[in-house]
Amino acid sequence: MSNKKNEFQSVGQAIRDLLNSYRLTNKYDEANIIESWERLVGKPIASRTRKVFIKNKVLFVEFDSPTMRHDFSLHKTEVLALFRKEFGEGVITEIIAM
């Protein structure tokens, strides 16, 4: 009698395995982070954001004013902690406000 329990896996795990096999996991995680920007930082900060992108595990955030950039810089440690809690330690190593 075969063990059918080992023959099946969740859809999420199957997708993660597929991403790993094609070495797309990092790009997928980066896209999720960028997509989650407004949800994690809130609408007031997101509405003052011009651009968000990731390069070499560093999240770059461009704001529409120097004042907003400065205010964000004061709290970027807390924001980085939010992203690490949501996506894990290795996905984002730093945030740079521009």
Secondary structure, DSSP 8 states (H G I E B T S, - for coil): ---GGGG---HHHHHHHHHHHTT-HHHHHHHHHHHTHHHHH-HHHHHTEEEEEEETTEEEEEESSHHHHHHHHHHHHHHHHHHHHHH-TTT--EEEE-
